[in-house]
């Protein structure tokens, strides 16, 4: 069974590479797999790295996206068609160089070893089951990029692949009046964790009990006009020893309902840990190269998830490098997984 799965995964990769690079595609696949498995650089595993990077730099952002979407449309029949929970988030790849451009974003988060990063806005399925949480799509992020338009693109791309959206969850970095207006007008269920900023919100937390719900009106200024949009504001105190604020289109009766819904969102860091365990590294300052590698990383993880394979991601990728038979000789217990 593992033999068939490995061949199927390589076939899907070849489809993407054939779409983007035509006849040269077969020259790059094994080097990409080797680099991803070892969390290394393509240059370390192939003498064709320069040729690959030149080929990538000839691509447009739209070329990478259309190739990836074409593959995902064919895989979509394997996705579950029941209600799904989604999370939209940012992920960073650290950058240590001196170069500055619109795609190299300065970061002010504490504990980060790098002063700058390439950033990607991503959308993932959250089912609560670690084996079924799938990153679906991502866009490169640049200075001045509009969050609402980016979320709109992500939703439009992945919506045909799925069943009904139960909720899209966002962290505090996505709290914007324009985003709430967009979600409300398009009837997209959402749950957004918001910061405890402003006198009104701070006093609300101080003066309410363990759980409080109210209608929260927001004034949105757009195109020299003013609009009012309303959402549900939730105060949830003493959850994970902290007080939390949320806005949502959903109706919750107690703080545990909010917690149980948002618990999936907290688990997204586990998904990123899996993503980072097998990753193609790059020193390139070209955002197209970085974006290409990021999309390939996502595709590898999607393919592994869809295989319903119980083998850990890194072990599975290692089998693609050394061969399935050699892997089974080392770990015969995996023969029947």
Secondary structure as the mmCIF struct_conf table of DSSP 4:
data_model
#
loop_
_struct_conf.conf_type_id
_struct_conf.id
_struct_conf.beg_label_comp_id
_struct_conf.beg_label_asym_id
_struct_conf.beg_label_seq_id
_struct_conf.end_label_comp_id
_struct_conf.end_label_asym_id
_struct_conf.end_label_seq_id
HELX_RH_AL_P HELX_RH_AL_P1 UNK A 2 UNK A 21
HELX_RH_3T_P HELX_RH_3T_P1 UNK A 22 UNK A 27
TURN_TY1_P TURN_TY1_P1 UNK A 28 UNK A 28
HELX_RH_AL_P HELX_RH_AL_P2 UNK A 29 UNK A 37
TURN_TY1_P TURN_TY1_P2 UNK A 38 UNK A 39
STRN STRN1 UNK A 41 UNK A 41
HELX_RH_3T_P HELX_RH_3T_P2 UNK A 42 UNK A 44
TURN_TY1_P TURN_TY1_P3 UNK A 45 UNK A 45
TURN_TY1_P TURN_TY1_P4 UNK A 47 UNK A 48
HELX_RH_AL_P HELX_RH_AL_P3 UNK A 49 UNK A 57
TURN_TY1_P TURN_TY1_P5 UNK A 58 UNK A 58
BEND BEND1 UNK A 59 UNK A 59
HELX_RH_AL_P HELX_RH_AL_P4 UNK A 61 UNK A 75
HELX_RH_3T_P HELX_RH_3T_P3 UNK A 76 UNK A 78
BEND BEND2 UNK A 79 UNK A 79
BEND BEND3 UNK A 82 UNK A 82
STRN STRN2 UNK A 84 UNK A 95
BEND BEND4 UNK A 97 UNK A 98
TURN_TY1_P TURN_TY1_P6 UNK A 102 UNK A 103
STRN STRN3 UNK A 104 UNK A 106
TURN_TY1_P TURN_TY1_P7 UNK A 110 UNK A 111
BEND BEND5 UNK A 113 UNK A 113
BEND BEND6 UNK A 115 UNK A 115
STRN STRN4 UNK A 116 UNK A 126
BEND BEND7 UNK A 128 UNK A 128
HELX_RH_3T_P HELX_RH_3T_P4 UNK A 130 UNK A 132
STRN STRN5 UNK A 135 UNK A 140
TURN_TY1_P TURN_TY1_P8 UNK A 143 UNK A 144
HELX_RH_AL_P HELX_RH_AL_P5 UNK A 147 UNK A 159
TURN_TY1_P TURN_TY1_P9 UNK A 160 UNK A 161
BEND BEND8 UNK A 162 UNK A 163
STRN STRN6 UNK A 165 UNK A 170
HELX_RH_3T_P HELX_RH_3T_P5 UNK A 172 UNK A 174
HELX_RH_AL_P HELX_RH_AL_P6 UNK A 177 UNK A 185
TURN_TY1_P TURN_TY1_P10 UNK A 186 UNK A 187
STRN STRN7 UNK A 190 UNK A 194
BEND BEND9 UNK A 198 UNK A 198
HELX_RH_AL_P HELX_RH_AL_P7 UNK A 199 UNK A 207
BEND BEND10 UNK A 208 UNK A 208
BEND BEND11 UNK A 210 UNK A 210
STRN STRN8 UNK A 211 UNK A 222
TURN_TY1_P TURN_TY1_P11 UNK A 223 UNK A 224
STRN STRN9 UNK A 225 UNK A 239
TURN_TY1_P TURN_TY1_P12 UNK A 240 UNK A 241
STRN STRN10 UNK A 242 UNK A 248
BEND BEND12 UNK A 249 UNK A 250
BEND BEND13 UNK A 253 UNK A 254
HELX_RH_AL_P HELX_RH_AL_P8 UNK A 255 UNK A 266
TURN_TY1_P TURN_TY1_P13 UNK A 267 UNK A 267
HELX_RH_AL_P HELX_RH_AL_P9 UNK A 268 UNK A 277
BEND BEND14 UNK A 278 UNK A 278
STRN STRN11 UNK A 281 UNK A 281
HELX_RH_AL_P HELX_RH_AL_P10 UNK A 287 UNK A 306
TURN_TY1_P TURN_TY1_P14 UNK A 307 UNK A 308
BEND BEND15 UNK A 311 UNK A 311
HELX_RH_AL_P HELX_RH_AL_P11 UNK A 313 UNK A 322
HELX_RH_AL_P HELX_RH_AL_P12 UNK A 324 UNK A 330
HELX_RH_3T_P HELX_RH_3T_P6 UNK A 332 UNK A 336
#
